[in-house]
Amino acid sequence: MTAYIDVRFRFFQNWKSAISFVLFSTLLTVSSHSYAQNLVSNPGFENGTSGWTLDDDAAAQYTEPSGRSGDRLTHWSSSASYTANTNQTISGLANGTYRLSAYTVGGATSGAWLWAYCDGSSYSSTIPAAGWGNWTEVAVEGIEVSGGSCQIGITTEDSEWTSIDDVVFERVSGGEPTTVVIEEADGLCGVDGSIDTNHSGFNGSGFANTDNATGNGVNWTVNVPSSGNYTLEWRYANGGSANRPGDVRVNGSSQAIEGFPSTGSWTNWTSASAEIVLRAGENSIRLEGTSGAGLGNIDSLSVTGDSPQALSCGDSSGDCGEGDSGSSFSCNGDPAVCLLGGGVGDYRVAMEFDAGYNGELEVFAESRRRMYASPQQSTSDARCVEFMVNVRDPEGEPYQSDHGTEGLNLRIREGSNALTSLTFTPVNNPRTLFIAGDSTVSDQSPQLFASPASRYSGWGQFIPAYFNDDISVSNYADSGEGTQAFRTDGGSLWNRINARLKAGDWVMIQLGHNDKTTSASLYRSRITNMVTAILDRGATPVLITPMIRNTGDPLSNQHIWGNLNIRNELIGIANAHNVPLIDLMKLTSEWVERIGRSSAQAYFVDNDKTHSNEMGAELFAQMIVDEIRRNNIGAINYLR
């Protein structure tokens, strides 16, 4: 079959039309804080020149080893008149002053520049000469941004040569958080009850009084220029004697439970707050009562962070990834394959399925990466499926010889005939969940010629389906690799993660299957160094003990190589550094004990005792997700 689908690029937000509500003012206040983070895609060139555009003489622009950290970018050609221009455009920028910097070694003296072009203004600095081995920082200061995007780049010409590494573009001022206070106009999008005025002390023209029942709540809509942490604060009154708790739901996912304790009377107003994560663009916020008494009276919601704005509330019914409807593509075959193009990076995908279809849905991306799955529904309702895809080159394991299909590609295994629309939006530097591991974790090749029971599948390949579209899962696990490839003093796979790692990210680490010749002290040192480096970056490591091998050995004998006891080492490191640990080895050992070794083998490829098939990868991913929920690990905020 060939399904012709309305597929739309969305490179900017199309705001919905306003509808009539109760008019009143939106208040704005300012406080001091900084939000510096690197906004460059592939800043250390660990993924070659992916994410960068090579203008002029492309052959004179390439990457090679011996960088400041991992690889480096080199400009050189034997031509006396060549020009090399390596650049990228960064969008979704908040207003403010930015700084562009990079490190150079052995470069030119007059024929190379580091530059930025923003809002019609050019900024540049000459890249100076530097002795070989002596990396020197060059910076462009005072870059003013007000139009939301900038082009940055490195240019070399006139037979000069340049080596560059670790490019950073960050906001250095103007990043102070602002607070938008939403009362009864723009931003307030619905109350399961009424706007009342019968209790004094409220601000604005009234307060939200929800009907007293579980599930009733208040809805708001805000827009923010960048993904990140934001503070919500409600002004409320609770004249009852007991708490009136509310579930804080952001874009449909629960992120916090706020207690809203008694204030003594309905005219005593106080504040309650919660820290949540918003994605760049439009966000829906709902506070929903979780008890039969409902919520207290809500006077206002304040949102504090990176330039939040209250949005007029349009009728969003039927909207699913709305964007530019001018570009159409086709999804071919059954299962349907959608080749959407684009380069290396992250994309938010939205797919709408017809209300007349209530069967199963299953969507894969890239190298058979499971992005979404839904069982058959009892009723027929239109379904909007949203997720974020990390497009890499290669698209599966980092060291695979087959790089896969260029650009963003999807495969709809169940429900393709019901697909009615598809949109995808490039997302710059989203919150990311990185994965470090081996073949039991990796994005294995598609193997579509084999049955699902015989396809090698890593749990990291199936775990993206459990996460919402506010986070990108980037899996750098690779077959045959152990801690050597992820060591922080030059491990090639660590370099790839480190080049993109930023504050607020997560890194899952499952290493041990391939450390048979690693001593306990060396293993402990390498994992500890990873944990420390991740924490120093403001990100969060999650240590995961390796799943067992279905050999019949008890837990006490699994993954012990000489003096190295993998499970004991990981538990000790997690305790020493107070970081989360998921004991997958123990969980899978207990699972085999419950169902028996013979039954457990159905979750592994044929007679292989180590590598899971699709059913096993899904089960082990589910075990990890269940532990995230059970232990309230912070990544819970990104689960569906």
For each residue, the residues with C-beta under 8 A, 3 or more apart:
1: 332 333 334 336 416 417
2: 330 331 332 333
3: 330 331 332 336 416 417 419
4: 328 330
5: 328 329 330 331 338 419 420 421 422
6: 325 328 420 421 422
7: 327 328 329 338 340 421 422 423 424
8: 321 322 323 324 325 326 327 421 422 423
9: 323 324 327 423 424 425
10: 13 14 321 322 323 324 423 424 425
11: 91 324 425 426
12: 91
13: 10 223 281 282
14: 10 322 323 324
15: 223 282 311 312 314
16: 311 312 313 314 315 316 319 322
17: 312 314
18: 186 312 313 314
19: 312 313 314 315
20:
21: 184 185 188 189 313
22: 184 185 188 195 205 206
23: 184 185
24: 183 184 185 204 205
25: 183 185 204
26: 180 181 182 183 185 186 187 310
27: 180 181 183
28: 178 179 180 181
29: 178 179 181
30: 176 177 178 179
31: 176 177 178 179 304
32: 176
33: 175 176 177
34: 172 173 175 176
35: 94 171 175 177 226 228 306
36: 170 171 172 175
37: 170 429 502 503
38: 43 168 169 170 429 502
39: 90 93 169 170 171 428 429
40: 43 88 90 152 167 168 169
41: 50 51 52 88 90 344 345 428 429
42: 45 46 47 48 49 50 51 52 344 499 500
43: 38 40 166 167 168 499 500
44: 67 68 69 70 71 165 166 167 495 498 499
45: 42 48 49 63 67 70 71 72 73 164 165 499
46: 42 70 71 495 496 498 499
47: 42 50 51 344 392 393 496 499
48: 42 45 63 71 393
49: 42 45 52 54 61 62 63 73 86
50: 41 42 47 343 344 392 393
51: 41 42 47 88 343 344 345
52: 41 42 49 86 87 88
53: 86 87 88 89
54: 49 58 61 84 85 86
55: 58 85 86 87
56: 60 82 83 84 85
57: 60 61 77 79 82 83 84
58: 54 55 61
59: 62 77
60: 56 57 75 76 77 79 82 83 84 156
61: 49 54 57 58 73 74 75 84 85 86
62: 49 59 73 74
63: 45 48 49 71 72 73 74
64: 67 71 72 74
65: 70 71 72
66: 72
67: 44 45 64 70 71 72 163 165 166
68: 44 72 103 105 135 165 166
69: 44 165 166 495 498 499
70: 44 45 46 65 67 165 490 492 495 496 498 499
71: 44 45 46 48 63 64 65 67 165 495
72: 45 63 64 65 66 67 68 105 163 164 165
73: 45 49 61 62 63 86 154 162 163 164 165
74: 61 62 63 64 161 162 163 164
75: 60 61 84 86 112 154 156 160 161 162 163 164
76: 60 156 161 162
77: 57 59 60 82 84 159
78:
79: 57 60 82 159
80: 158 159
81: 157 158 159
82: 56 57 60 77 79 157 159
83: 56 57 60 155 156 157
84: 54 56 57 60 61 75 77 154 155 156 157 162
85: 54 55 56 61 153 154 155
86: 49 52 53 54 55 61 73 75 153 154 155 164
87: 52 53 55 151 152 153 154
88: 40 41 51 52 53 151 152 153
89: 53 149 150 151 152
90: 39 40 41 93 149 150 151 152 169 428
91: 11 12 148 149 426 428
92: 148 149 225 226 280 428
93: 39 90 96 98 145 148 149 150 171 225 226
94: 35 145 171 174 175 225 226 306 307
95: 145 146 174 307
96: 93 144 145 171 172 173 174 175
97: 142 143 144 145 171 172 173 174
98: 93 116 118 143 144 145 150 169 170 171 172
99: 139 140 141 142 143 168 169 170 172
100: 114 115 116 123 139 140 143 152 167 168 169
101: 114 137 138 139 140 167 168
102: 114 127 137 138 154 164 165 166 167 168
103: 68 135 136 137 138 164 165 166
104: 107 127 128 130 135 136 138 162 163 164 165
105: 68 72 130 131 132 133 134 135 136 163 165
106: 129 130 131 132 161 163
107: 104 112 127 128 129 130 160 161 162 163 164
108: 111 112 127 129 156 160 161 162
109: 126 128 129 160
110: 126 158 160
111: 108 156 157 158 159 160
112: 75 107 108 126 127 154 155 156 157 160 162
113: 124 125 126 127 154 155
114: 100 101 102 124 125 127 138 139 140 153 154 164
115: 100 122 123 124 125 140 152 153 154 155
116: 98 100 122 123 124 140 143 150 151 152 153 169
117: 121 122 123 150 151 152
118: 98 121 123 143 144 145 147 149 150 151
119: 144 145 146 147 150
120:
121: 117 118 144
122: 115 116 117
123: 100 115 116 117 118 140 142 143
124: 113 114 115 116 140
125: 113 114 115 138 139 140
126: 109 110 112 113 138
127: 102 104 107 108 112 113 114 138 154 156 162 164
128: 104 107 109 136 138
129: 106 107 108 109
130: 104 105 106 107 134 135 136
131: 105 106 134
132: 105 106
133: 105
134: 105 130 131
135: 68 103 104 105 130 165
136: 103 104 105 128 130
137: 101 102 103
138: 101 102 103 104 114 125 126 127 128
139: 99 100 101 114 125
140: 99 100 101 114 115 116 123 124 125 143
141: 99
142: 97 99 123
143: 97 98 99 100 116 118 123 140 150
144: 96 97 98 118 119 121
145: 93 94 95 96 97 98 118 119 148 150 171
146: 95 119
147: 118 119
148: 91 92 93 145 225
149: 89 90 91 92 93 118
150: 89 90 93 98 116 117 118 119 143 145 169
151: 87 88 89 90 116 117 118
152: 40 87 88 89 90 100 115 116 117 167 169
153: 85 86 87 88 114 115 116
154: 73 75 84 85 86 87 102 112 113 114 115 127 162 164 167
155: 83 84 85 86 112 113 115
156: 60 75 76 83 84 108 111 112 127 160 161 162
157: 81 82 83 84 111 112 160
158: 80 81 110 111
159: 77 79 80 81 82 111
160: 75 107 108 109 110 111 112 156 157
161: 74 75 76 106 107 108 156
162: 73 74 75 76 84 104 107 108 112 127 154 156
163: 67 72 73 74 75 104 105 106 107
164: 45 72 73 74 75 86 102 103 104 107 114 127 154 167
165: 44 45 67 68 69 70 71 72 73 102 103 104 105 135
166: 43 44 67 68 69 102 103
167: 40 43 44 100 101 102 152 154 164
168: 38 40 43 99 100 101 102
169: 38 39 40 90 98 99 100 116 150 152
170: 36 37 38 39 98 99
171: 35 36 39 93 94 96 97 98 145 174 175
172: 34 36 96 97 98 99 175
173: 34 96 97
174: 94 95 96 97 171
175: 33 34 35 36 94 96 171 172 306
176: 30 31 32 33 34
177: 30 31 33 35 304 305 306
178: 28 29 30 31 304 305 306 307 308
179: 28 29 30 31 302 303 304 308
180: 26 27 28 187 222 302 303 308 309 310
181: 26 27 28 29 300 301 302
182: 26 185 186 187 188 220 222 300 301 302 303 310
183: 24 25 26 27 188 203 204 205 299 300
184: 21 22 23 24 188 195 204 205 206
185: 21 22 23 24 25 26 182 188 310
186: 18 26 182 310 311 312 313
187: 26 180 182 220 221 222 301 310 311 313
188: 21 22 182 183 184 185 191 208 218 219 220 301 313
189: 21 219 220 221 284 313
190: 218 219 313
191: 188 194 195 208 209 210 218 219
192: 210 211 215 216 217 218
193: 208 209 210 211 216 294
194: 191 208 209
195: 22 184 191 205 206 207 208 209
196: 199 206 207 209 297
197: 202 205 206 207
198:
199: 196 202 207 237 239 266 267 297
200: 267
201: 237 267 268 269
202: 197 199 206 207 269 297 299
203: 183 235 299 300
204: 24 25 183 184 207 299 300
205: 22 24 183 184 195 197
206: 22 184 195 196 197 202
207: 195 196 197 199 202 204 237 297 298 299
208: 188 191 193 194 195 218 297 298 299
209: 191 193 194 195 196 297
210: 191 192 193 216 217 218 289 294 295 298
211: 192 193 216 294
212: 216 292 293 294
213: 216 289 292 294
214: 289 290 291 292 294
215: 192 288 289
216: 192 193 210 211 212 213 288 289 294 295
217: 192 210 246 247 286 287 288 289 295
218: 188 190 191 192 208 210 286 287 295 298 301
219: 188 189 190 191 284 285 286 313
220: 182 187 188 189 284 285 286 301 310
221: 187 189 282 283 284 285 310 311 313
222: 180 182 187 278 282 283 285 303 308 309 310 311
223: 13 15 281 282 283 308 309 311
224: 227 228 230 278 279 280 281 283 305 306 307 308 309
225: 92 93 94 148 280 306 307
226: 35 92 93 94 280 306
227: 224 277 278 279 280 427 429 430 431 470
228: 35 224 277 278 305 306 431 504
229: 275 276 277 305 504
230: 224 275 276 277 278 303 304 305 306 308
231: 273 274 275 276 302 303 304 305
232: 248 273 274 275 276 285 301 302 303
233: 271 272 273 301 302 304
234: 258 260 271 272 273 287 298 299 300 301 302
235: 203 269 270 271 298 299 300 302
236: 260 263 269 270 271 272 295 296 297 298 299
237: 199 201 207 263 265 266 267 268 269 270 296 297 299
238: 243 244 260 261 262 263 266 296 297
239: 199 262 263 264 265 266 267 268 296
240: 244 262 293 296
241: 262
242: 262 291 293
243: 238 259 260 261 262 291
244: 238 240 260 289 291 293 294 295 296
245: 257 258 259 260 289 290 291
246: 217 257 258 260 287 288 289 290 295
247: 217 254 256 257 287 288 289 290
248: 232 254 255 256 257 258 274 276 285 286 287
249: 252 253 254 255 285 286 287 288
250: 253 255 276 277 278 283 284 285 286 470
251: 279 283 284 468 469 470
252: 249 284 468
253: 249 250 468 470 637 638 639 640
254: 247 248 249 257
255: 248 249 250 274 276 277 637
256: 247 248 274 275 276
257: 245 246 247 248 254 290
258: 234 245 246 248 272 273 274 287
259: 243 245 272
260: 234 236 238 243 244 245 246 272 295 296
261: 238 243
262: 238 239 240 241 242 243
263: 236 237 238 239 268 269 270 296
264: 239 268
265: 237 239 268
266: 199 237 238 239 297
267: 199 200 201 237 239
268: 201 237 239 263 264 265
269: 201 202 235 236 237 263 299
270: 235 236 237 263
271: 233 234 235 236
272: 233 234 236 258 259 260
273: 231 232 233 234 258
274: 231 232 248 255 256 258
275: 229 230 231 232 256
276: 229 230 231 232 248 250 255 256 285 637
277: 227 228 229 230 250 255 431 470 637 638
278: 222 224 227 228 230 250 283 305 308
279: 224 227 251 283 430 469 470
280: 92 224 225 226 227 427 428 430
281: 13 223 224
282: 13 15 221 222 223 311
283: 221 222 223 224 250 251 278 279
284: 189 219 220 221 250 251 252
285: 219 220 221 222 232 248 249 250 276 301 303
286: 217 218 219 220 248 249 250
287: 217 218 234 246 247 248 249 258 295 298 301
288: 215 216 217 246 247 249 295
289: 210 213 214 215 216 217 244 245 246 247 293 294 295
290: 214 245 246 247 257
291: 214 242 243 244 245 294
292: 212 213 214
293: 212 240 242 244 289
294: 193 210 211 212 213 214 216 244 289 291
295: 210 216 217 218 236 244 246 260 287 288 289 298
296: 236 237 238 239 240 244 260 263
297: 196 199 202 207 208 209 236 237 238 266
298: 207 208 210 218 234 235 236 287 295 301
299: 183 202 203 204 207 208 234 235 236 237 269
300: 181 182 183 203 204 234 235
301: 181 182 187 188 218 220 232 233 234 285 287 298
302: 179 180 181 182 231 232 233 234 235
303: 179 180 182 222 230 231 232 285 308
304: 31 177 178 179 230 231 233 308
305: 177 178 224 228 229 230 231 278 308
306: 35 94 175 177 178 224 225 226 228 230
307: 94 95 178 224 225
308: 178 179 180 222 223 224 230 278 303 304 305
309: 180 222 223 224
310: 26 180 182 185 186 187 220 221 222
311: 15 16 186 187 221 222 223 282
312: 15 16 17 18 19 186
313: 16 18 19 21 186 187 188 189 190 219 221
314: 15 16 17 18 19
315: 16 19
316: 16 319
317:
318: 382
319: 16 316 322
320: 350 351 352 382 384 386 421 423
321: 8 10 348 349 350 351 352 384 386 421 422 423 424 425
322: 8 10 14 16 319 423
323: 8 9 10 14 423 425
324: 8 9 10 11 14 327
325: 6 8
326: 8
327: 7 8 9 324
328: 4 5 6 7
329: 5 7 338 339 340 422
330: 2 3 4 5 338
331: 2 3 5 336 337 338 410 412 416 419 422
332: 1 2 3 336 337
333: 1 2 336 337
334: 1 416 417
335: 411 412 413 414 416
336: 1 3 331 332 333 411 412 416 419
337: 331 332 333 409 410 411 412
338: 5 7 329 330 331 409 410 411 412 422
339: 329 405 407 409
340: 7 329 347 407 408 409 410 424
341: 406 407 408
342: 345 347 391 407 408 424 426
343: 50 51 391 407
344: 41 42 47 50 51 391 392 393
345: 41 51 342 390 391 426 427 428
346: 388 389 390 391 426 427 428 430 432 472
347: 340 342 388 389 391 408 424 425 426 427
348: 321 386 387 388 424 425 427 469
349: 321 365 371 386 387 388 389 408 410 422 423 424 425 469
350: 320 321 384 385 386 421 422 423 424 469
351: 320 321 363 372 384 385 386 412 419 421 422
352: 320 321 382 383 384 385 419 420 421 422
353: 357 361 382 383 384 385 415 418 419 420
354: 357 382 418 419 420
355: 380 381 382
356: 380 418
357: 353 354 380 415 417 418
358: 376 377 378 379 380 381
359: 376 377 414 415 418
360: 373 374 375 376 414 415
361: 353 372 373 374 383 385 414 415
362: 370 372 373 374 412 413 414 415
363: 351 370 371 372 373 385 387 410 411 412 413
364: 368 369 370 371 410 411 412 413
365: 349 369 371 387 389 408 409 410 411 464
366: 369 389 390 391 392 395 396 404 405 408 409 443
367: 394 395 396 397 404 443 444 445 446 461
368: 364 396 411 443 444 445 446 447 448 455 457 461
369: 364 365 366 389 443 461 464 473 475
370: 362 363 364 373 461 462 464 465 618
371: 349 363 364 365 387 389 410 464 465
372: 351 361 362 363 385 387 465
373: 360 361 362 363 370 465
374: 360 361 362 377 383 385
375: 360
376: 358 359 360
377: 358 359 374 380 381 383
378: 358
379: 358
380: 355 356 357 358 377
381: 355 358 377
382: 318 320 352 353 354 355
383: 352 353 361 374 377
384: 320 321 350 351 352 353
385: 350 351 352 353 361 363 372 374
386: 320 321 348 349 350 351 468 469
387: 348 349 363 365 371 372 464 465 467 468 469
388: 346 347 348 349 427 430 467 469 470 471 472 473
389: 346 347 349 365 366 369 371 408 410 424 472
390: 345 346 366 432 472 473 474 475
391: 342 343 344 345 346 347 366 395 407 408
392: 47 50 344 366 395 398 474
393: 47 48 50 344 403 404 406
394: 367 397 398 399 400 402 403 404
395: 366 367 391 392 403 404 405 443
396: 366 367 368 400 402 404 442 443 444 445
397: 367 394 400 442 443 444 445 477 478 479
398: 392 394 476 478 493 496
399: 394 478 479
400: 394 396 397 403 404 445
401:
402: 394 396 445
403: 393 394 395 400 406
404: 366 367 393 394 395 396 400
405: 339 366 395 409
406: 341 393 403
407: 339 340 341 342 343 391
408: 340 341 342 347 349 365 366 389 391 424
409: 337 338 339 340 365 366 405
410: 331 337 338 340 349 363 364 365 371 389 422
411: 335 336 337 338 363 364 365 368
412: 331 335 336 337 338 351 362 363 364 415 416 419
413: 335 362 363 364 416
414: 335 359 360 361 362
415: 353 357 359 360 361 362 412 418 419
416: 1 3 331 334 335 336 412 413 419
417: 1 3 334 357
418: 353 354 356 357 359 415
419: 3 5 331 336 351 352 353 354 412 415 416 422
420: 5 6 352 353 354
421: 5 6 7 8 320 321 350 351 352
422: 5 6 7 8 321 329 331 338 349 350 351 352 410 419
423: 7 8 9 10 320 321 322 323 349 350
424: 7 9 10 321 340 342 347 348 349 350 389 408
425: 9 10 11 321 323 347 348 349
426: 11 91 342 345 346 347
427: 227 280 345 346 347 348 388 430 472
428: 39 41 90 91 92 280 345 346
429: 37 38 39 41 227 502
430: 227 279 280 346 388 427 470 471 472
431: 227 228 277 470 471 472 504 505 638
432: 346 390 471 472 473 474 500 501 502 505 506
433: 467 471 472 473 474 505 506 507 508 635 638
434: 474 475 476 497 500 501 505 506 507 508
435: 441 460 463 473 474 475 476 477 507 508 510
436: 476 477 486 493 494 497 507 508 509 510 511 530
437: 440 441 442 458 460 475 477 481 508 509 510 511 544
438: 441 442 477 478 479 480 481 482 510 511 513 514 546
439: 442 444 456 458 477 478 479 480 513 610 611
440: 437 458 459 510 513 546 547 610 611 612
441: 435 437 438 458 459 460 475 477 510
442: 396 397 437 438 439 458 460 461 475 477 478 479
443: 366 367 368 369 395 396 397 458 460 461 475 477
444: 367 368 396 397 439 447 455 456 457 458 461 479
445: 367 368 396 397 400 402 456
446: 367 368
447: 368 444 450 454 455 456
448: 368
449:
450: 447 454 455
451: 454 455
452: 455 613 614 615
453: 602 605 606 613 614 615
454: 447 450 451 605 606 613
455: 368 444 447 450 451 452 605 613 614
456: 439 444 445 447 605 611 612 613
457: 368 444 461 462 611 612 613 614 616 617
458: 437 439 440 441 442 443 444 461 462 475 477 612 617
459: 440 441 462 463 547 612 617 620 621 624
460: 435 437 441 442 443 463 473 475 477 508 621
461: 367 368 369 370 442 443 444 457 458 464 475 617
462: 370 457 458 459 465 614 617 618 620 621
463: 435 459 460 466 467 473 621 624 625
464: 365 369 370 371 387 461 467 473
465: 370 371 372 373 387 462 621
466: 463 621 622 625 639 640
467: 387 388 433 463 464 471 473 638 639 640
468: 251 252 253 386 387 471 638 639 640
469: 251 279 348 349 350 386 387 388
470: 227 250 251 253 277 279 388 430 431 638
471: 388 430 431 432 433 467 468 506 635 638
472: 346 388 389 390 427 430 431 432 433
473: 369 388 390 432 433 435 460 463 464 467
474: 390 392 432 433 434 435 497 500
475: 369 390 434 435 437 441 442 443 458 460 461
476: 398 434 435 436 493 496 497
477: 397 435 436 437 438 439 441 442 443 458 460 481 510
478: 397 398 399 438 439 442 481 485 493
479: 397 399 438 439 442 444
480: 438 439 514
481: 437 438 477 478 484 485 486 493 511 514
482: 438 485 486 511 512 513 514 515 518
483: 486 487 491 511 515 518 522 523 526 527
484: 481 487 491 518 526
485: 478 481 482 491 492 493 494
486: 436 481 482 483 491 493 494 497 509 511 526 530
487: 483 484 490 491 494 526 529
488: 491 494 498 526 529 530 533
489: 529
490: 70 487 494 495
491: 483 484 485 486 487 488 494 495
492: 70 485 495 496
493: 398 436 476 478 481 485 486 496 497
494: 436 485 486 487 488 490 491 497 498 530
495: 44 46 69 70 71 490 491 492 498 499
496: 46 47 70 398 476 492 493 499 500
497: 434 436 474 476 486 493 494 500 501 507
498: 44 46 69 70 488 494 495 501 533
499: 42 43 44 45 46 47 69 70 495 496
500: 42 43 432 434 474 496 497
501: 432 434 497 498 505 507 534 537 539
502: 37 38 429 432 505 537 538 539
503: 37 537 538 539
504: 228 229 431 538 539
505: 431 432 433 434 501 502 537 539 540
506: 432 433 434 471 539 540 541 542 634 635
507: 433 434 435 436 497 501 530 534 539 540 541 542
508: 433 434 435 436 437 460 541 542 544 624
509: 436 437 486 527 530 531 541 542 543 544
510: 435 436 437 438 440 441 477 544 545 546 584
511: 436 437 438 481 482 483 486 514 515 527 546
512: 482 515 523 545 546 559 566 570
513: 438 439 440 482 546 559 610
514: 438 480 481 482 511
515: 482 483 511 512 518 523 561 564 566
516: 561
517: 561
518: 482 483 484 515 522 523 526 561 564
519: 522 523 562 563 564
520: 523 524 562 563 564 565 569
521: 524 525
522: 483 518 519 525 526
523: 483 512 515 518 519 520 526 527 564 566 569
524: 520 521 527 528 569 572 573
525: 521 522 528 529
526: 483 484 486 487 488 518 522 523 529 530
527: 483 509 511 523 524 530 531 543 569 570 573
528: 524 525 531 532 573 576 577
529: 487 488 489 525 526 532 533
530: 436 486 488 494 507 509 526 527 533 534 541
531: 509 527 528 534 535 541 543 573 577 579
532: 528 529 535 536 577
533: 488 498 529 530 536 537
534: 501 507 530 531 537 539 540 541
535: 531 532 538 539 540 541 577 579
536: 532 533
537: 501 502 503 505 533 534
538: 502 503 504 535
539: 501 502 503 504 505 506 507 534 535
540: 505 506 507 534 535 579 580 634 635
541: 506 507 508 509 530 531 534 535 579 580
542: 506 507 508 509 579 580 581 582 633 635
543: 509 527 531 570 573 574 579 580 581 582
544: 437 508 509 510 570 581 582 584 624
545: 510 512 559 566 567 570 571 581 582 583 584 585 586
546: 438 440 510 511 512 513 559 566 584 585
547: 440 459 584 585 588 612 620
548: 551 553 555 558 559 585 588 589 592
549: 553 558 559 609 610
550: 592 597 600 601 604 609 610
551: 548 609
552: 597
553: 548 549 557 558
554: 557 558 589
555: 548 558 567 585 586 589
556:
557: 553 554 560
558: 548 549 553 554 555 567 585 589
559: 512 513 545 546 548 549 565 566 567 585
560: 557 564 565 566
561: 515 516 517 518 564 566
562: 519 520
563: 519 520
564: 515 518 519 520 523 560 561 569
565: 520 559 560 568 569
566: 512 515 523 545 546 559 560 561 569 570 585
567: 545 555 558 559 570 571 583 585 586
568: 565 571 572
569: 520 523 524 527 564 565 566 572 573
570: 512 527 543 544 545 566 567 573 574 581
571: 545 567 568 574 575 581 583
572: 524 568 569 575 576
573: 524 527 528 531 543 569 570 576 577 579
574: 543 570 571 577 578 579 580 581
575: 571 572 578
576: 528 572 573
577: 528 531 532 535 573 574
578: 574 575
579: 531 535 540 541 542 543 573 574
580: 540 541 542 543 574 631 633
581: 542 543 544 545 570 571 574
582: 542 543 544 545 587 624 627 628 631 633
583: 545 567 571 586 587 627
584: 510 544 545 546 547 587 588 620 623 624
585: 545 546 547 548 555 558 559 566 567 588 589
586: 545 555 567 583 589 590
587: 582 583 584 590 591 623 627
588: 547 548 584 585 591 592 620 623
589: 548 554 555 558 585 586 592 593
590: 586 587 593 594
591: 587 588 594 595 600 619 623
592: 548 550 588 589 595 596 597 600
593: 589 590
594: 590 591
595: 591 592 599 600
596: 592 599 600
597: 550 552 592 600 601
598: 601
599: 595 596 602
600: 550 591 592 595 596 597 603 604
601: 550 597 598 604 607 609
602: 453 599 615
603: 600 612 613 615 616 619
604: 550 600 601 608 609 610 611 612 613 616
605: 453 454 455 456 608 611 612 613
606: 453 454
607: 601
608: 604 605 611
609: 549 550 551 601 604
610: 439 440 513 549 550 604
611: 439 440 456 457 604 605 608
612: 440 456 457 458 459 547 603 604 605 615 616 617 619 620
613: 452 453 454 455 456 457 603 604 605 616 617
614: 452 453 455 457 462 617 618
615: 452 453 602 603 612 618 619
616: 457 603 604 612 613 619 620
617: 457 458 459 461 462 612 613 614 620 621
618: 370 462 614 615 621 622
619: 591 603 612 615 616 622 623
620: 459 462 547 584 588 612 616 617 623 624
621: 459 460 462 463 465 466 617 618 624 625
622: 466 618 619 625 626
623: 584 587 588 591 619 620 626 627
624: 459 463 508 544 582 584 620 621 627 628
625: 463 466 621 622 628 629 639
626: 622 623 629 630
627: 582 583 587 623 624 630 631 633
628: 582 624 625 631 633 635 636 639
629: 625 626 632 636 639
630: 626 627
631: 580 582 627 628
632: 629 636
633: 542 580 582 627 628 636
634: 506 540 637
635: 433 471 506 540 542 628 638 639
636: 628 629 632 633 639
637: 253 255 276 277 634
638: 253 277 431 433 467 468 470 471 635
639: 253 466 467 468 625 628 629 635 636
640: 253 466 467 468
